[in-house]
Amino acid sequence: MPDDLLTLDEVLARYADGPQTGVFTDGGCVPNPGPGGWGAVYVVESEIIEQAHGHDPDTTNNRMELTALIEACSLVPDGEATTIFSDSNLAVQSMNEWAKGWERRGWKRKTGPIKNLDLVKELFYLLQSRPELTLRWIRAHDGSLWNEYADSLANAWRRQEL
């Protein structure tokens, strides 16, 4: 079975490395564009506090990555300092490096329109209102337990079980 179709229990049995506290997110679709899913899991010292996942029948990988990040923010109680991990470098750079400039320019890029602007703006303003949340990139599919777990949640729509 491909790693992206492992159940949650199979992921927990196979992986152990990586950060053990934070919110881990993932999103994707097969094919791209096409049907897709997103997942987010909030863990503290390897204990699952909360998790969520969803599916969209007609989407893109980037829309699902951004949706996972938006949903991740709601898993963390207000005021609780937490790192949110995403394996989407595009999403992390968009929020941490580019969005402030886009906002200053009226949500425009020098090179053309911003893709997924609805979700980009929603996530940007959400993160601005939650300064206790830090967004960090994590390498995909390198054996990090909770990143693999989030990937499994994002692909739950492709399996008969979580």
Backbone as CSV, one residue per row, in Angstrom:
resi,resn,N_x,N_y,N_z,CA_x,CA_y,CA_z,C_x,C_y,C_z
1,MET,0.851,-1.189,0.000,0.000,0.000,0.000,0.889,1.242,0.000
2,PRO,0.597,2.220,-0.860,1.384,3.462,-0.851,1.277,4.153,0.506
3,ASP,2.371,4.849,0.898,2.389,5.525,2.197,1.239,6.498,2.363
4,ASP,0.802,7.159,1.274,-0.267,8.148,1.432,-1.629,7.495,1.654
5,LEU,-1.694,6.171,1.569,-2.959,5.487,1.843,-2.919,4.686,3.143
6,LEU,-1.860,4.846,3.930,-1.799,4.185,5.223,-2.909,4.719,6.126
7,THR,-3.493,3.826,6.922,-4.458,4.265,7.925,-3.709,4.985,9.047
8,LEU,-4.463,5.646,9.904,-3.848,6.345,11.032,-3.102,5.367,11.933
9,ASP,-3.693,4.203,12.201,-3.029,3.208,13.041,-1.737,2.709,12.398
10,GLU,-1.736,2.536,11.084,-0.526,2.094,10.381,0.564,3.165,10.454
11,VAL,0.179,4.420,10.352,1.155,5.513,10.477,1.753,5.511,11.879
12,LEU,0.909,5.379,12.898,1.399,5.372,14.278,2.347,4.208,14.531
13,ALA,2.116,3.066,13.889,2.976,1.898,14.067,4.295,2.025,13.305
14,ARG,4.305,2.779,12.224,5.477,2.829,11.337,6.452,3.962,11.678
15,TYR,5.956,5.114,12.144,6.797,6.307,12.290,6.920,6.744,13.746
16,ALA,8.034,7.419,14.072,8.228,7.927,15.434,9.015,9.233,15.470
17,ASP,9.702,9.576,14.394,10.600,10.734,14.394,9.856,12.057,14.274
18,GLY,10.631,13.143,14.367,10.109,14.485,14.137,9.609,15.155,15.395
19,PRO,9.188,16.419,15.249,8.662,17.166,16.395,7.457,16.446,17.009
20,GLN,7.324,16.548,18.319,6.258,15.838,19.029,5.198,16.777,19.605
21,THR,5.334,18.071,19.344,4.343,19.051,19.796,4.106,20.046,18.669
22,GLY,2.839,20.372,18.425,2.460,21.350,17.407,1.208,20.904,16.680
23,VAL,0.863,21.677,15.674,-0.235,21.294,14.791,0.407,20.965,13.447
24,PHE,0.077,19.812,12.927,0.655,19.332,11.674,-0.459,19.268,10.640
25,THR,-0.184,19.799,9.448,-1.219,19.915,8.430,-0.748,19.326,7.109
26,ASP,-1.708,18.931,6.298,-1.393,18.509,4.940,-2.658,18.608,4.101
27,GLY,-2.429,18.732,2.802,-3.531,18.767,1.850,-3.045,18.275,0.511
28,GLY,-3.963,17.770,-0.271,-3.589,17.304,-1.597,-4.805,16.868,-2.371
29,CYS,-4.579,16.528,-3.625,-5.665,15.980,-4.436,-5.087,15.052,-5.494
30,VAL,-5.934,14.149,-5.948,-5.550,13.135,-6.939,-6.680,13.009,-7.942
31,PRO,-6.451,13.396,-9.210,-5.292,14.129,-9.734,-5.382,15.604,-9.325
32,ASN,-4.407,16.395,-9.753,-4.383,17.825,-9.429,-4.535,18.636,-10.712
33,PRO,-5.627,19.394,-10.882,-6.800,19.520,-10.007,-7.690,18.278,-10.081
34,GLY,-8.540,18.172,-9.069,-9.447,17.037,-8.965,-9.984,16.937,-7.556
35,PRO,-10.461,15.759,-7.165,-10.923,15.581,-5.791,-9.737,15.593,-4.829
36,GLY,-9.956,16.149,-3.646,-8.858,16.247,-2.697,-9.322,16.275,-1.260
37,GLY,-8.343,16.329,-0.382,-8.645,16.353,1.043,-7.584,17.110,1.802
38,TRP,-7.896,17.394,3.051,-6.987,18.091,3.956,-7.059,17.427,5.324
39,GLY,-5.988,17.589,6.098,-5.963,17.048,7.446,-5.130,17.920,8.361
40,ALA,-5.474,17.906,9.637,-4.727,18.644,10.653,-4.816,17.880,11.967
41,VAL,-3.699,17.776,12.665,-3.672,17.117,13.972,-2.878,17.988,14.935
42,TYR,-3.465,18.223,16.107,-2.842,19.012,17.169,-2.349,18.043,18.224
43,VAL,-1.034,18.028,18.469,-0.438,17.132,19.449,0.407,17.924,20.437
44,VAL,0.402,17.476,21.667,1.254,18.041,22.716,1.992,16.875,23.354
45,GLU,3.329,16.911,23.247,4.180,15.839,23.776,3.665,14.470,23.352
46,SER,3.408,14.321,22.062,2.993,13.076,21.405,1.567,12.634,21.727
47,GLU,0.813,13.447,22.437,-0.585,13.101,22.728,-1.491,13.900,21.803
48,ILE,-2.383,13.200,21.106,-3.323,13.876,20.211,-4.349,14.625,21.045
49,ILE,-4.411,15.940,20.835,-5.389,16.781,21.530,-6.664,16.854,20.694
50,GLU,-6.483,17.089,19.388,-7.631,17.188,18.485,-7.148,16.980,17.057
51,GLN,-8.047,16.512,16.205,-7.725,16.352,14.797,-8.964,16.655,13.972
52,ALA,-8.728,16.983,12.703,-9.835,17.276,11.793,-9.381,16.937,10.378
53,HIS,-10.345,16.636,9.530,-10.040,16.386,8.123,-11.291,16.651,7.294
54,GLY,-11.081,16.850,5.999,-12.207,17.115,5.119,-11.872,16.779,3.678
55,HIS,-12.869,16.921,2.829,-12.775,16.508,1.429,-13.481,17.535,0.555
56,ASP,-12.945,17.746,-0.634,-13.570,18.609,-1.641,-13.534,17.843,-2.958
57,PRO,-14.680,17.689,-3.631,-14.705,16.891,-4.859,-14.031,17.552,-6.057
58,ASP,-13.756,18.862,-5.973,-13.175,19.574,-7.119,-12.292,20.696,-6.596
59,THR,-10.980,20.448,-6.534,-10.077,21.390,-5.870,-8.672,21.275,-6.451
60,THR,-7.705,21.885,-5.757,-6.291,21.764,-6.108,-5.488,21.459,-4.844
61,ASN,-4.248,20.995,-5.044,-3.360,20.742,-3.900,-3.208,21.988,-3.033
62,ASN,-2.965,23.126,-3.671,-2.717,24.341,-2.891,-3.948,24.784,-2.112
63,ARG,-5.129,24.634,-2.679,-6.349,24.985,-1.929,-6.505,24.091,-0.699
64,MET,-6.166,22.827,-0.840,-6.289,21.913,0.299,-5.224,22.199,1.353
65,GLU,-4.008,22.569,0.932,-2.966,22.951,1.899,-3.402,24.177,2.702
66,LEU,-3.932,25.187,2.018,-4.386,26.402,2.698,-5.581,26.119,3.606
67,THR,-6.502,25.284,3.162,-7.657,24.915,3.990,-7.196,24.209,5.255
68,ALA,-6.236,23.305,5.129,-5.708,22.603,6.300,-5.128,23.591,7.311
69,LEU,-4.415,24.598,6.824,-3.834,25.598,7.728,-4.906,26.440,8.406
70,ILE,-5.923,26.815,7.669,-7.034,27.578,8.257,-7.704,26.755,9.353
71,GLU,-7.992,25.507,9.048,-8.634,24.630,10.031,-7.728,24.373,11.231
72,ALA,-6.423,24.297,10.999,-5.474,24.060,12.091,-5.567,25.138,13.159
73,CYS,-5.753,26.374,12.734,-5.838,27.481,13.696,-6.981,27.281,14.681
74,SER,-8.069,26.687,14.224,-9.225,26.497,15.105,-9.016,25.360,16.103
75,LEU,-8.013,24.523,15.901,-7.748,23.426,16.836,-7.033,23.894,18.095
76,VAL,-6.380,25.048,18.020,-5.563,25.553,19.128,-6.363,26.594,19.913
77,PRO,-6.463,26.420,21.240,-7.177,27.429,22.038,-6.539,28.808,21.892
78,ASP,-7.374,29.843,21.884,-6.878,31.214,21.810,-5.851,31.455,22.903
79,GLY,-4.760,32.106,22.538,-3.732,32.477,23.495,-2.669,31.422,23.732
80,GLU,-2.859,30.219,23.225,-1.883,29.147,23.434,-0.807,29.193,22.356
81,ALA,0.428,29.430,22.767,1.542,29.507,21.824,1.813,28.127,21.240
82,THR,1.731,28.030,19.916,1.887,26.750,19.233,2.507,26.980,17.869
83,THR,3.287,26.002,17.426,3.821,26.013,16.072,2.923,25.172,15.186
84,ILE,2.560,25.727,14.041,1.810,24.996,13.026,2.803,24.619,11.936
85,PHE,2.854,23.327,11.625,3.776,22.804,10.626,3.027,22.474,9.340
86,SER,3.608,22.860,8.219,3.055,22.532,6.900,4.205,22.088,6.006
87,ASP,3.944,21.087,5.180,4.974,20.682,4.212,4.805,21.414,2.881
88,SER,3.926,22.416,2.854,3.772,23.255,1.671,4.635,24.504,1.829
89,ASN,5.794,24.488,1.178,6.674,25.649,1.243,5.989,26.875,0.650
90,LEU,5.175,26.672,-0.383,4.433,27.781,-0.993,3.515,28.449,0.027
91,ALA,2.765,27.668,0.772,1.846,28.231,1.764,2.612,28.947,2.877
92,VAL,3.681,28.336,3.355,4.465,28.939,4.445,5.108,30.242,3.977
93,GLN,5.732,30.217,2.808,6.353,31.446,2.294,5.299,32.517,2.009
94,SER,4.151,32.118,1.495,3.083,33.088,1.229,2.721,33.841,2.497
95,MET,2.581,33.125,3.611,2.187,33.763,4.862,3.343,34.495,5.529
96,ASN,4.511,33.867,5.590,5.635,34.413,6.358,6.455,35.457,5.608
97,GLU,6.415,35.452,4.270,7.295,36.336,3.521,6.561,37.297,2.580
98,TRP,5.512,36.864,1.931,4.953,37.640,0.825,3.645,38.367,1.127
99,ALA,2.800,37.820,2.001,1.437,38.339,2.169,1.394,39.797,2.641
100,LYS,2.305,40.197,3.517,2.289,41.602,3.973,2.477,42.553,2.804
101,GLY,3.383,42.231,1.896,3.597,43.062,0.713,2.397,43.040,-0.215
102,TRP,1.793,41.874,-0.383,0.591,41.782,-1.223,-0.513,42.654,-0.650
103,GLU,-0.678,42.594,0.670,-1.718,43.410,1.316,-1.437,44.904,1.088
104,ARG,-0.179,45.321,1.263,0.199,46.727,1.049,-0.120,47.190,-0.368
105,ARG,0.019,46.295,-1.327,-0.239,46.631,-2.732,-1.680,46.342,-3.146
106,GLY,-2.575,46.211,-2.176,-3.983,45.957,-2.510,-4.223,44.540,-2.983
107,TRP,-3.501,43.602,-2.409,-3.597,42.184,-2.738,-3.295,41.931,-4.211
108,LYS,-2.185,42.515,-4.633,-1.687,42.318,-5.997,-0.221,41.927,-5.922
109,ARG,0.180,41.095,-6.876,1.590,40.743,-7.046,2.130,41.509,-8.237
110,LYS,3.426,41.734,-8.235,4.041,42.409,-9.381,3.921,41.561,-10.641
111,THR,3.864,40.248,-10.492,3.884,39.341,-11.648,2.505,38.827,-12.045
112,GLY,1.446,39.323,-11.437,0.105,38.870,-11.815,-0.757,38.573,-10.606
113,PRO,-1.937,38.029,-10.851,-2.877,37.791,-9.756,-2.376,36.742,-8.761
114,ILE,-2.845,36.844,-7.539,-2.523,35.884,-6.489,-3.528,34.742,-6.592
115,LYS,-3.015,33.536,-6.766,-3.906,32.369,-6.837,-4.482,32.075,-5.463
116,ASN,-5.716,31.594,-5.450,-6.404,31.217,-4.210,-6.498,32.380,-3.224
117,LEU,-6.716,33.567,-3.763,-6.700,34.782,-2.946,-7.694,34.717,-1.791
118,ASP,-8.848,34.098,-1.997,-9.830,33.999,-0.912,-9.233,33.291,0.305
119,LEU,-8.566,32.180,0.076,-7.979,31.425,1.180,-6.713,32.088,1.710
120,VAL,-5.918,32.665,0.836,-4.705,33.369,1.256,-5.070,34.499,2.223
121,LYS,-6.062,35.305,1.860,-6.467,36.414,2.731,-7.047,35.901,4.045
122,GLU,-7.885,34.875,3.969,-8.477,34.335,5.194,-7.400,33.852,6.153
123,LEU,-6.435,33.095,5.651,-5.366,32.582,6.501,-4.483,33.715,7.012
124,PHE,-4.140,34.653,6.159,-3.294,35.779,6.571,-3.936,36.554,7.723
125,TYR,-5.197,36.913,7.591,-5.847,37.682,8.647,-6.047,36.848,9.912
126,LEU,-6.274,35.566,9.734,-6.388,34.682,10.892,-5.066,34.628,11.660
127,LEU,-3.967,34.462,10.944,-2.658,34.429,11.601,-2.296,35.785,12.207
128,GLN,-2.698,36.872,11.562,-2.456,38.210,12.130,-3.201,38.373,13.450
129,SER,-4.383,37.772,13.559,-5.173,37.894,14.790,-4.724,36.918,15.874
130,ARG,-3.825,36.001,15.522,-3.348,34.974,16.465,-1.816,34.991,16.506
131,PRO,-1.217,36.060,17.062,0.250,36.171,17.057,0.948,35.063,17.840
132,GLU,0.212,34.334,18.650,0.814,33.230,19.409,1.066,31.992,18.541
133,LEU,0.542,32.004,17.313,0.743,30.888,16.391,1.919,31.193,15.462
134,THR,2.815,30.239,15.320,3.974,30.351,14.438,3.827,29.317,13.330
135,LEU,4.033,29.743,12.106,3.930,28.839,10.959,5.327,28.459,10.490
136,ARG,5.593,27.143,10.396,6.900,26.652,9.973,6.752,25.561,8.922
137,TRP,7.724,25.513,8.014,7.776,24.461,7.003,8.409,23.210,7.597
138,ILE,7.901,22.041,7.193,8.480,20.755,7.562,8.598,19.932,6.288
139,ARG,9.685,19.213,6.138,9.907,18.409,4.927,8.851,17.302,4.825
140,ALA,8.313,17.113,3.635,7.295,16.087,3.394,7.939,14.703,3.311
141,HIS,7.226,13.732,3.804,7.560,12.306,3.635,8.998,11.969,4.013
142,ASP,9.440,12.547,5.150,10.786,12.218,5.623,10.733,11.367,6.894
143,GLY,9.549,10.818,7.192,9.407,9.964,8.354,8.976,10.672,9.621
144,SER,8.657,11.941,9.534,8.153,12.678,10.693,6.747,12.171,11.016
145,LEU,6.587,11.587,12.186,5.339,10.934,12.570,4.109,11.799,12.322
146,TRP,4.096,12.995,12.867,2.859,13.771,12.842,2.606,14.405,11.478
147,ASN,3.655,14.618,10.690,3.439,15.062,9.316,2.835,13.923,8.489
148,GLU,3.336,12.699,8.714,2.765,11.536,8.025,1.314,11.310,8.461
149,TYR,1.038,11.553,9.725,-0.316,11.409,10.262,-1.262,12.406,9.588
150,ALA,-0.810,13.661,9.464,-1.629,14.675,8.786,-1.860,14.281,7.327
151,ASP,-0.845,13.719,6.685,-0.985,13.235,5.315,-2.044,12.134,5.246
152,SER,-2.040,11.242,6.210,-3.037,10.175,6.255,-4.448,10.749,6.430
153,LEU,-4.581,11.755,7.285,-5.880,12.424,7.441,-6.325,13.063,6.126
154,ALA,-5.381,13.712,5.430,-5.707,14.388,4.171,-6.154,13.402,3.095
155,ASN,-5.679,12.174,3.199,-6.023,11.151,2.210,-7.133,10.210,2.684
156,ALA,-7.745,10.517,3.814,-8.794,9.643,4.353,-9.942,9.453,3.360
157,TRP,-10.233,10.452,2.567,-11.329,10.362,1.592,-11.069,9.275,0.554
158,ARG,-9.819,8.853,0.381,-9.461,7.842,-0.596,-9.545,6.425,-0.040
159,ARG,-9.755,6.297,1.282,-9.821,4.986,1.938,-11.216,4.761,2.498
160,GLN,-11.459,3.562,2.929,-12.729,3.216,3.564,-12.700,3.454,5.074
161,GLU,-11.508,3.732,5.618,-11.356,3.917,7.057,-10.329,4.984,7.337
162,LEU,-10.367,5.517,8.570,-9.350,6.502,8.953,-8.034,5.779,9.152
